[in-house]
Amino acid sequence: MPHIAEVIRDVRDDEGVEITINCNIDSFTWIIDYLNASDPSSLLEKINIDNCLNLIVSSLFLGLEALYS
């Protein structure tokens, strides 16, 4: 995940890092289903006006360029 790599780039190997990510559970579930699907195009019909912005922001944050481009 590019964003996380940028955030922790200055952390030494001997330091611990705790990362908390907030994501709408429906969007996260959709993204996981998309990544695991043999035919991800079938999931595109589930995108609507209510969830599209959250999916774009979440996929951008996670570095999933194929989803937001």
N, C-alpha and C positions, 0 to 999 in steps of 0.2 A: 504494500500500500504506500504509494508515493508520499502522501501527506504525513503518515506516521514516520517514515524514514527521515523526512525533513525535520520533524519535531525532535527526534531522538538522536540526531547525528552527532551531537556533542556529548552524549552519555558514554562514559568509559565502560569497558567490558566488565569491570568488577562492580559496577553500580546496578542496582535493581531499578526497574521501570514499571510503573503502574499506569495503564492506559484505560480510560473509560470512554466508550463511544456510545452516544445516544442516537438511536435510529427508530423510526416508526416500525413496529413489529410487522405490520402488513407489508411494508416496503422491503424490509429485510428478508422476509419470507419469499417475496416475489423475486428478489435478486438471487437468493440461494436456489430457488426453483429454476430460474433462468440459467444460472451457471451449470446446473446439473442436468438440464433438459437435453435430450437427444435432438429435439426439434424446437429450439427456443422461440422460433417465429410463432408458434402456437400460443405463447404466453402474451404476445403483443396485444391481443384483443382485450386483455384485462386492464390495459392502461386506459385511464380516463381522466377527465378534468380534475377529479378529486385527488388522484394519486400521482399525477405526472410530475409535478414540481418536486415532491419528496423523492421520487425515484431518480430524477435528474441530479438533485443535490447529493443524495446518498451514493449514487454510482460515480459521480465526479470525485467525491471525497475518497472513495475506495479505489480510485484509479482505473475504473472499468470503462475505458474510452469507448468501447464498442456500444455501450448502452447510451451514452449521452451525446455521441457524435451524429 
